[in-house]
Amino acid sequence: MKCVRTVLLLVLVAACLVCSGSAFAADPPRNETLVADILTGRVSNPGNFNFWATWVGNDKGLQQLVIDPLWMADYVTGQMDNVLAKSGPIYNDDFTRLTVHLREGIYWNDGVAFTADDVVYTVELAMATPGFGYNTQFNQNIERVYKTDDYTVVFELKAPNSRFHYNFLDRWGGCRILPKHIFEKAEDPLSFQFNPPVGTGPYRLVEYDVGGYWFLYERREDWDRTATGMLHGMPAPKYVKFMYYGDASKKAMAQISHELDMADLTPESLDVVLSRNPHARGYYDGFPYAELLHPCVTGAAFNTLVPPFDNKEVRWALNLALDAKELAMTAYNGAAAFSVAYIPALLPYYETYYERLEPWLLDYTIEIDGVKHKIYDPTLPFEMAKAAKERGYDVPDTAQEIRKMFGYGWWKHSPDLAEKLLLKNGFTRGRDGRWLLPDGTPWKIEIICLTAATNPSFKWAFAIGNQWQEFGIDVEVRPTDTSNALTESGDYQVVGGQPASEPFGAGIDLYRAFSSFKSEYWKPLGEKLVGHQTRWVSEGLDRVIKAMENTGYDDPSIIDLGIEAAKILIDGQPGVSLASFPGFMGLDTYYWTNYPGGENPYTVPWYHWPNLKFMLPYLQPTGRK
Amino acid sequence: MLKKYLLPRLVQYVTVMLIGITMVFIIPRLLPSDPVEHQLSRMTAQGQYLDPAAVEDLRASLEELYGLKGGILQQYITYWKRLLTGNLGPSFAQFPTPVTQLIRTSLPWTIGLLLTSLLLSWLIGTTLGVVAVTYPNSVFAKVAAVLAMGIRPIPYYIMALVLLILFAFVFPIFPMAGGYSMGARMGFNARFIFSLLRHAFLPVTSMVVLEVGGWFLQMRNVASNVVEEEYVSYAEAMGLSRLKIMLHYITRNAIAPQITGLALNLGFVFGGALITEIAFSYPGMGYLLYSAILAGDYNLIMGINIFSIVGVSTAMLVIDLIYPLLDPRVRYQ
């Protein structure tokens, strides 16, 4: 009996100890710690920080807090921020030489000074190491890199390139600068783990989970010797913890429990968080809650080498059969900023591009049987505002604010015109009213998309599929984990995703968005993709892209070329250019406030972007324990 | 004995491994995903400025680095050469991190989780099964049967979610994610061990609760046949205690299928428990394998599966070898 009692006692003590894990926990003080989600999930190789060589879960805090680039794109302000560079890139007249002036007084977190040697070494090491991310590009472009003094680096290029510096412009990627004094000691730079990471950013790594779920960083004591400190002051949180809780439902639970300050959620899980956590908010404090202005246009892309999508009028018919307002309501409860012109809805692009494009859009016509039809609907944002109001949401009243929220217009919902276009091209309706191909067989469209239900690829694919179905076409939407592989080889009809590439979102240049349509990158079906997944090309666009290449990235005339390219794309309509990527982030203001949001968009609001380091000095602690 | 019993089994063991390992070389190459394309699309999708002009060169460079140039036969020969020296090659998705390093990071979690839950559920289920047969009219037997049959059909994910919501959210006793807490330095120290137990408690419980039912029902079914054998009746007639009959007559004669099941399941331990890992955000091999499949990471897929093939084959061999020791009937045959 005594023995049983002893065992019971031991079990009880063990259970208490296990359950009261807090007695043993050594989490940093919560009120001094910002906790953010790891967007790309659990890290499989948590101890590897060498992201020049491979994917290491770059958003585990490494790119946001520890390592700096020369420049960083801020799509909210539209600026290219100087980070380790003191000023913007300086090209010579024929774009064969780039000079970079570096910021002085920056130190690596182990106390060594940052100089031009680090930049030169980064580039030379990348060129000498196959497998490094920029090995091929640098070898193709760079003739020689050298320093002229400790804070000036010169790149001599093999051929004129007015955009070579884009390789160093961090936009969730870019060649960041590595510490020469650490890497030169590494036997094999490719397999070198770079643990602990030594960076010029304002934080240093303290501890990480070998299982890959969390990473803890502490603010450097010498934060004033970092670019962040010099430009923006002391980052407010003493600690930043990156933690992957799991899917959106688990993130929501963590956020309701005040365990997670910043998270990427689904519209549904954000709803739950907002209803259960009075301190939580979305990007907007009220409707539409989501961040709608993002440098990525979403919708769908046609495989323009596969009939009948090789016919421009069919692509137009499919666009006109869509009701944009209904799509936005179905997929995102009305939270969408329309991007009709293959250019993302983004504040910096509104004035530069959409304002200038709108008169052309208003006059844009398609001709059917000799009759011209104006098809652009500029009133859509206002209709969206009205619909949102009818659903009981507070929506701004001014045209400017409404545009800021919902973008510019989109194509009028014109099923009658779509019908005429299809009939003109030999399509017919069967006895059951369903569309038949010109050869008389039933028309069936397969839309593939990503499997993540949070992604616009998935959301738009289903919403678009439903509308085409209602229009009389048999549609099957197939979410698949091999979506990328299928589009790369051209084995698809329509894919939910991006109808054009993503621009930097910083500056006025749209070269990055359109250059993938260059015909020299074209590949037939079955061959691996190099250019855009639509495989759509146009002589006119080729000419514009060539002109862009011969124009400086910041030359005002680049805007006209961007507008010209957008017009050509609209005319060719290789996809469904619907809306910017809507991001549903949950922000808990229990411990921290003054996150960038719809009312105060001072920088990129996402915690997984490298811009986080520039956000942290502006966060304010609430003082709650 | 050696020639008749051991040798055929050893030949079978080696053959199964050869075929299995060859299959895991071939099957990933039939996937639509491709490691080089995955790497390229990850570079571009996640923001790296990749000049399309550089894509083709980069593609060729990566194929060379990954050892994917040359015919499939040549790759197969290289693969065996490497394998025989204990080298599973580099992971493509996390190049050049060796596959062994990735497996080494995840395997201990998987073994800890699955071994614990498997042994616990086996022990509890087997014991309850035989007790329920020995004392068929007891309240315990009836309750155990109802519970086993009632809980077993519950979808695992639902069970996991219920446990998680109850004990990590509504009553936040256990953590929502991870394998251990911050500050708990890995090693044989109280803080780490308690942290480990606390994090593993819900995942292990979820698996044990559902698996116990299976072991219980299997043991009960076999034991209920055994209990009707004449030797059990003789034992009862001899006036032996129920406990003695249960241990020496029923359990011993009914345990063989349970041991086969246990051994097979031990072999499968290396594959990981994907849903458990996802539900509880717990580290392990399941997620590693899943991401390897998505990325077309041939070497990692092969590496993980080789562990499973060796695990299952070895478990089968061991079972074959120890069966005669456990069950004299096999020995006599």
Contacts between the chains, C-beta under 8 A, distances in Angstrom:
chain1	res1	chain2	res2	distance
A	17	B	194	5.4
A	18	B	194	5.8
A	18	B	197	4.9
A	18	B	198	4.9
A	18	B	201	6.6
A	19	B	173	5.2
A	19	B	174	7.6
A	19	B	198	7.2
A	21	B	174	8.0
A	21	B	175	7.2
A	21	B	181	6.4
A	21	B	194	6.5
A	21	B	195	6.2
A	21	B	198	4.4
A	24	B	181	7.3
A	24	B	183	7.9
A	24	B	184	6.7
A	24	B	190	7.3
A	24	B	191	4.5
A	24	B	194	5.4
A	24	B	195	6.2
A	25	B	181	5.0
A	25	B	182	7.1
A	25	B	183	6.3
A	25	B	184	7.8
A	25	B	195	7.6
A	26	B	181	7.3
A	26	B	182	6.0
A	26	B	183	2.1
A	26	B	184	7.1
A	26	B	191	7.7
A	27	B	181	7.0
A	27	B	182	5.0
A	27	B	183	6.7
A	28	B	182	7.6
A	40	B	46	8.0
A	42	B	281	7.1
A	42	B	283	7.2
A	42	B	287	6.2
A	44	B	93	7.9
A	44	B	94	6.3
A	44	B	102	5.9
A	44	B	105	7.4
A	44	B	106	7.6
A	44	B	287	7.8
A	44	B	288	5.9
A	44	B	291	6.4
A	45	B	91	7.9
A	45	B	94	5.0
A	45	B	97	5.1
A	45	B	101	7.4
A	45	B	102	6.2
A	45	B	105	7.1
A	46	B	105	7.4
A	47	B	105	7.7
A	48	B	94	7.2
A	48	B	97	6.1
A	53	B	95	7.4
A	53	B	96	7.0
A	54	B	94	5.2
A	54	B	95	5.1
A	54	B	96	7.0
A	54	B	97	6.6
A	55	B	39	7.9
A	55	B	42	6.3
A	55	B	93	6.6
A	55	B	94	5.9
A	56	B	94	7.2
A	58	B	46	7.6
A	130	B	61	5.4
A	130	B	64	7.4
A	130	B	65	6.0
A	131	B	61	7.7
A	131	B	62	7.9
A	131	B	65	5.2
A	131	B	95	6.4
A	131	B	96	6.6
A	133	B	43	6.8
A	133	B	48	6.5
A	135	B	58	7.8
A	135	B	61	6.7
A	136	B	54	4.7
A	136	B	57	4.5
A	136	B	58	4.3
A	136	B	61	5.7
A	137	B	50	7.3
A	137	B	51	5.7
A	137	B	54	4.5
A	137	B	58	7.8
A	140	B	51	7.7
A	140	B	53	7.0
A	140	B	54	5.7
A	140	B	57	6.8
A	166	B	49	4.7
A	167	B	49	6.0
A	169	B	49	6.8
A	171	B	47	5.0
A	171	B	49	7.3
A	172	B	46	5.7
A	172	B	47	3.0
A	172	B	48	8.0
A	173	B	43	7.2
A	173	B	46	5.7
A	173	B	47	3.5
A	173	B	48	3.4
A	173	B	49	6.9
A	174	B	47	7.5
A	174	B	48	6.9
A	174	B	49	6.5
A	190	B	95	7.9
A	190	B	96	5.1
A	191	B	96	4.9
A	191	B	97	7.5
A	207	B	182	6.2
A	207	B	183	7.4
A	209	B	178	6.0
A	209	B	179	6.8
A	209	B	180	7.2
A	209	B	182	7.9
A	209	B	283	7.8
A	210	B	105	6.3
A	210	B	179	7.8
A	210	B	186	6.4
A	210	B	283	7.9
A	211	B	105	7.7
A	211	B	106	7.9
A	211	B	109	6.0
A	211	B	178	6.3
A	211	B	179	4.0
A	211	B	180	7.5
A	211	B	282	7.7
A	211	B	283	3.0
A	212	B	105	7.6
A	212	B	283	6.3
A	213	B	177	5.7
A	213	B	178	4.1
A	213	B	179	7.0
A	213	B	281	6.1
A	213	B	283	6.8
A	214	B	178	6.1
A	214	B	182	6.6
A	216	B	182	5.9
A	241	B	182	7.5
A	243	B	177	7.0
A	243	B	178	7.6
A	244	B	177	6.8
A	244	B	281	6.5
A	245	B	176	5.8
A	245	B	177	4.7
A	245	B	281	6.0
A	246	B	176	7.5
A	246	B	177	5.9
A	246	B	278	6.8
A	246	B	279	7.7
A	246	B	280	7.9
A	246	B	281	4.1
A	247	B	278	7.3
A	250	B	164	7.6
A	250	B	176	6.0
A	250	B	177	6.8
A	250	B	281	6.6
A	253	B	164	7.9
A	253	B	165	7.4
A	253	B	168	7.4
A	253	B	169	4.7
A	253	B	176	6.3
A	254	B	176	5.8
A	254	B	177	7.8
A	256	B	169	7.7
A	257	B	169	6.7
A	257	B	172	6.4
A	259	B	176	7.3
A	481	B	33	7.8
A	481	B	293	8.0
A	481	B	294	5.4
A	482	B	31	7.6
A	482	B	32	4.3
A	482	B	33	5.7
A	484	B	33	7.7
A	484	B	37	7.2
A	484	B	38	7.2
A	484	B	41	4.8
A	484	B	45	7.7
A	485	B	32	4.3
A	485	B	33	4.7
A	485	B	34	6.3
A	485	B	37	6.2
A	485	B	38	7.8
A	485	B	296	7.5
A	486	B	32	6.4
A	488	B	34	7.8
A	488	B	37	5.0
A	488	B	41	6.8
A	489	B	32	7.8
A	491	B	32	7.8
A	501	B	44	8.0
A	502	B	47	7.7
A	504	B	49	8.0
A	512	B	49	6.8
A	515	B	52	6.7
A	516	B	52	5.7
A	518	B	52	6.9
A	520	B	53	7.9
A	521	B	52	4.6
A	521	B	53	7.7
A	521	B	55	7.8
A	528	B	37	6.5
A	528	B	59	6.8
A	530	B	52	5.2
A	530	B	55	4.8
A	530	B	56	6.1
A	531	B	52	5.6
